[in-house]
Amino acid sequence: MASKAISVGVGIPMIIVGALMAWLWAPMEVELQSTVEFVGSLIGILGVIFFIAGLFYAKEPVMH
């Protein structure tokens, strides 16, 4: 069973914020452009990890 709260509430907003930082805010910065790109990319990658983790989250352990 997937957790929509983790996937939709945390993962997707982090992906969107990271993409906006890397694509829109970084070109406007002259001195810190590479740092803003790195932080935006890092937030986006962590958002993808949270999104995937939310898909595999289960409250009860799976026993085989």
C-alpha positions, 0 to 999 in steps of 0.5 A: 500500500502506498502512502499518498501523504509522502508521495504527494505531500512531500515528494512532488513539491520538492521536485517542483521547488528543486526544478524552479530553483535550478531552471529559473532562479539560478540563471538570475544569480551571477556569483552563486549560480553553480551553488543554486543549481546544485542545491536545486538539483539536490532538492529535486533528487531528494524529492524523487527519493521521497516520492519513490519511498512513498510508493513503497511505504507500508504501515504493516510489515510484509511477511512472506 
